[in-house]
Amino acid sequence: MPVTHVALLKEDNKTSLMNLPFFIYQIALLVIINLFFVKKGRFFMISILFFITLFFVEYTCHKKITNGIGTNNIYNWWFPVEFIFYGFFLIKGDSKNKHFKITILLSLIYLPFVLIFYAFFQDQKLFSSITYQVGELYLLFLITLRIKSILKEDYLRNPFRTPVVWLIIGLLFSNLGSLMHLSATNYLAVQDINLLNALRKLNVILTIVLYCCITVYFYFEWKNQKSLI
């Protein structure tokens, strides 16, 4: 989110599998996992709706980009939704109720900021790097809260068998990578285009890593639920 980054990298078919970027197939897999392996409940409904919407957003934007049609207007509205979903995804299961309240508060600050910025300052034909970077900072702050919460638990489990640790790893690498990429874009576009292209490719790789980590998250969630039966 991390996250999804066709808008940040107009990749050619060299990064595609059967004419689609690999991470779109990963999203389709996450939809299937949610349908058949995620415990039914309130989060299940939100999660399945999110990943189905994510799939259609990425598929639609890929087709538009292939046909030379701009997608910034779609991504400008989608990315805030993505950041907020991952924020609550992180906090889900956190034993500290105050972290949930902080997440709600930050979301209620971030969303109006996005709406006001779009209403008065943003040309929707251009990608809004400002609202995107603010969203990344929002998510990185929540990642920090979640890590602190895990470290303060009375019983420290094997981190590589703990579902939320995989979610943290994926979101942390993905968001740090894209934050570094966006922060340096204007400078590198003039000073070192090769490095900029390398960061763009890294950003796509980190998106794939993110969805791999989310898949592992759901695997351990399923395994933990199975052990309780």
C-alpha positions as CSV (number, residue, x, y, z in Angstrom):
1,M,0.0,0.0,0.0
2,P,0.4,-0.5,0.2
3,V,0.1,-0.5,-2.0
4,T,-1.1,-1.0,-5.5
5,H,1.1,0.9,-7.9
6,V,0.2,0.7,-11.5
7,A,-0.3,4.5,-11.4
8,L,3.2,5.1,-10.1
9,L,4.8,2.8,-12.6
10,K,3.4,2.5,-16.1
11,E,4.9,-0.8,-16.6
12,D,5.2,-2.4,-20.0
13,N,4.3,-6.0,-20.8
14,K,7.7,-7.3,-19.7
15,T,6.4,-7.3,-16.1
16,S,3.2,-9.0,-17.0
17,L,2.1,-12.6,-16.9
18,M,-0.4,-13.3,-19.7
19,N,-0.7,-9.6,-20.4
20,L,-1.5,-8.7,-16.8
21,P,0.8,-7.5,-14.0
22,F,1.6,-10.4,-11.6
23,F,0.2,-8.6,-8.6
24,I,-3.3,-8.5,-10.2
25,Y,-3.2,-12.4,-10.0
26,Q,-2.1,-12.1,-6.4
27,I,-5.2,-9.9,-5.7
28,A,-7.4,-12.5,-7.3
29,L,-5.9,-15.1,-5.1
30,L,-6.6,-13.0,-2.0
31,V,-10.2,-12.8,-3.1
32,I,-10.4,-16.6,-3.3
33,I,-8.7,-16.9,0.1
34,N,-11.2,-14.5,1.7
35,L,-14.1,-16.4,0.2
36,F,-13.1,-19.8,1.3
37,F,-10.7,-19.5,4.3
38,V,-11.4,-16.3,6.2
39,K,-13.6,-16.7,9.3
40,K,-17.1,-15.2,8.5
41,G,-17.9,-12.1,10.5
42,R,-17.9,-8.3,10.2
43,F,-14.3,-8.1,9.1
44,F,-14.9,-10.8,6.5
45,M,-17.5,-8.7,4.7
46,I,-15.2,-5.6,4.7
47,S,-12.2,-7.6,3.6
48,I,-13.9,-9.4,0.7
49,L,-15.5,-6.2,-0.5
50,F,-12.1,-4.5,-0.3
51,F,-10.1,-7.1,-2.3
52,I,-12.8,-7.5,-4.9
53,T,-12.9,-3.7,-5.4
54,L,-9.1,-3.6,-5.4
55,F,-9.0,-6.3,-8.2
56,F,-11.4,-4.3,-10.4
57,V,-9.6,-1.0,-9.8
58,E,-6.2,-2.5,-10.8
59,Y,-7.6,-4.5,-13.7
60,T,-9.5,-1.4,-15.0
61,C,-6.5,0.9,-14.6
62,H,-4.1,-1.6,-16.3
63,K,-6.5,-1.7,-19.3
64,K,-6.7,2.1,-19.4
65,I,-3.0,2.5,-19.2
66,T,-2.5,-0.1,-22.0
67,N,-4.8,2.0,-24.1
68,G,-3.1,5.3,-23.3
69,I,-5.9,6.5,-21.0
70,G,-5.0,8.3,-17.8
71,T,-5.9,6.7,-14.4
72,N,-4.8,9.4,-11.9
73,N,-8.4,10.4,-11.2
74,I,-9.2,6.8,-10.2
75,Y,-6.1,6.3,-8.0
76,N,-6.5,9.6,-6.3
77,W,-9.8,8.5,-4.9
78,W,-8.8,4.8,-4.3
79,F,-5.6,5.2,-2.4
80,P,-7.1,7.0,0.6
81,V,-9.6,4.1,0.9
82,E,-6.7,1.6,0.7
83,F,-4.7,3.4,3.4
84,I,-7.6,3.5,5.8
85,F,-8.5,-0.2,5.2
86,Y,-4.9,-1.3,6.0
87,G,-4.9,1.0,9.0
88,F,-7.9,-0.8,10.6
89,F,-6.5,-4.2,9.3
90,L,-3.4,-3.6,11.3
91,I,-5.2,-2.6,14.5
92,K,-7.7,-5.5,14.2
93,G,-6.9,-7.8,17.1
94,D,-4.9,-5.3,19.0
95,S,-5.6,-5.7,22.7
96,K,-5.2,-1.9,23.4
97,N,-8.5,-0.2,22.8
98,K,-6.8,3.2,22.7
99,H,-5.0,2.2,19.5
100,F,-8.4,1.6,17.8
101,K,-9.6,5.0,19.0
102,I,-6.4,6.6,17.6
103,T,-6.9,4.9,14.3
104,I,-10.5,6.3,14.1
105,L,-9.2,9.8,15.1
106,L,-6.5,9.8,12.5
107,S,-8.9,8.5,9.8
108,L,-11.3,11.3,10.6
109,I,-8.5,13.8,10.2
110,Y,-7.1,12.2,7.0
111,L,-10.3,11.8,5.1
112,P,-11.5,15.5,5.4
113,F,-7.9,16.6,4.5
114,V,-8.1,14.6,1.3
115,L,-11.6,15.9,0.4
116,I,-10.6,19.6,1.1
117,F,-7.3,19.2,-0.8
118,Y,-9.1,17.7,-3.8
119,A,-11.8,20.3,-3.7
120,F,-9.5,23.3,-3.7
121,F,-5.9,22.4,-4.7
122,Q,-5.8,19.1,-6.8
123,D,-6.2,18.7,-10.5
124,Q,-7.6,15.2,-10.8
125,K,-5.8,14.7,-14.1
126,L,-2.6,14.7,-12.1
127,F,-1.5,12.1,-9.4
128,S,-1.8,13.6,-5.9
129,S,1.5,12.8,-4.4
130,I,0.8,14.9,-1.3
131,T,-2.4,13.0,-0.2
132,Y,-0.6,9.8,-1.0
133,Q,2.4,10.6,1.1
134,V,0.3,11.8,4.0
135,G,-1.6,8.5,3.8
136,E,1.7,6.7,3.9
137,L,2.8,8.6,7.1
138,Y,-0.6,7.8,8.6
139,L,0.0,4.1,7.9
140,L,3.6,4.1,9.1
141,F,2.5,5.7,12.4
142,L,-0.1,2.9,12.9
143,I,2.6,0.3,12.1
144,T,4.7,1.8,14.8
145,L,1.8,1.6,17.3
146,R,1.2,-2.1,16.4
147,I,4.9,-3.0,16.7
148,K,5.0,-1.4,20.2
149,S,1.8,-3.2,21.2
150,I,3.4,-6.6,20.1
151,L,6.6,-5.9,22.0
152,K,4.7,-5.1,25.2
153,E,2.7,-8.4,25.1
154,D,3.2,-10.6,28.2
155,Y,3.9,-13.6,26.0
156,L,6.1,-13.2,22.9
157,R,5.2,-15.7,20.3
158,N,7.3,-16.8,17.4
159,P,7.1,-13.7,15.2
160,F,7.2,-15.6,12.0
161,R,4.1,-17.6,13.0
162,T,2.2,-14.5,14.1
163,P,-0.1,-13.3,11.3
164,V,0.0,-9.6,12.0
165,V,3.9,-9.6,11.9
166,W,3.6,-10.6,8.2
167,L,1.1,-7.8,7.6
168,I,3.5,-5.4,9.2
169,I,6.5,-6.6,7.2
170,G,4.6,-6.2,3.9
171,L,3.1,-2.8,4.7
172,L,6.4,-1.5,6.1
173,F,8.6,-2.3,3.1
174,S,5.9,-1.3,0.6
175,N,5.2,2.1,2.1
176,L,8.8,2.9,2.9
177,G,9.7,2.0,-0.7
178,S,7.0,4.1,-2.3
179,L,7.6,7.0,0.1
180,M,11.2,7.1,-0.9
181,H,10.3,6.8,-4.5
182,L,7.7,9.7,-4.5
183,S,9.9,11.9,-2.3
184,A,12.8,11.7,-4.8
185,T,10.8,11.7,-8.0
186,N,11.1,15.4,-9.0
187,Y,14.8,15.5,-8.1
188,L,15.7,12.3,-9.8
189,A,13.7,13.1,-12.9
190,V,16.3,15.8,-13.6
191,Q,19.4,14.4,-11.9
192,D,19.3,10.6,-12.4
193,I,16.6,9.1,-14.5
194,N,18.2,5.6,-14.3
195,L,17.9,5.6,-10.5
196,L,14.3,6.8,-10.7
197,N,13.5,4.0,-13.0
198,A,15.2,1.6,-10.6
199,L,13.1,2.9,-7.8
200,R,10.0,2.5,-9.9
201,K,10.8,-1.2,-10.5
202,L,11.6,-1.7,-6.8
203,N,8.2,-0.2,-6.0
204,V,6.5,-2.9,-8.1
205,I,8.6,-5.6,-6.5
206,L,7.6,-4.4,-3.1
207,T,3.9,-4.4,-4.1
208,I,4.3,-8.1,-5.0
209,V,6.1,-8.6,-1.6
210,L,3.2,-6.9,0.1
211,Y,0.6,-9.3,-1.4
212,C,2.8,-12.3,-0.6
213,C,2.9,-11.2,3.0
214,I,-0.9,-10.7,3.2
215,T,-1.3,-14.2,1.8
216,V,1.0,-15.5,4.5
217,Y,-1.0,-13.5,7.0
218,F,-4.3,-15.2,6.0
219,Y,-2.5,-18.6,6.0
220,F,-1.5,-18.3,9.7
221,E,-4.9,-16.8,10.6
222,W,-6.6,-19.9,9.0
223,K,-4.1,-22.2,10.7
224,N,-4.7,-20.6,14.1
225,Q,-8.5,-20.9,13.7
226,K,-8.1,-24.5,12.7
227,S,-6.1,-25.3,15.8
228,L,-8.9,-23.9,18.0
229,I,-11.5,-26.3,16.5
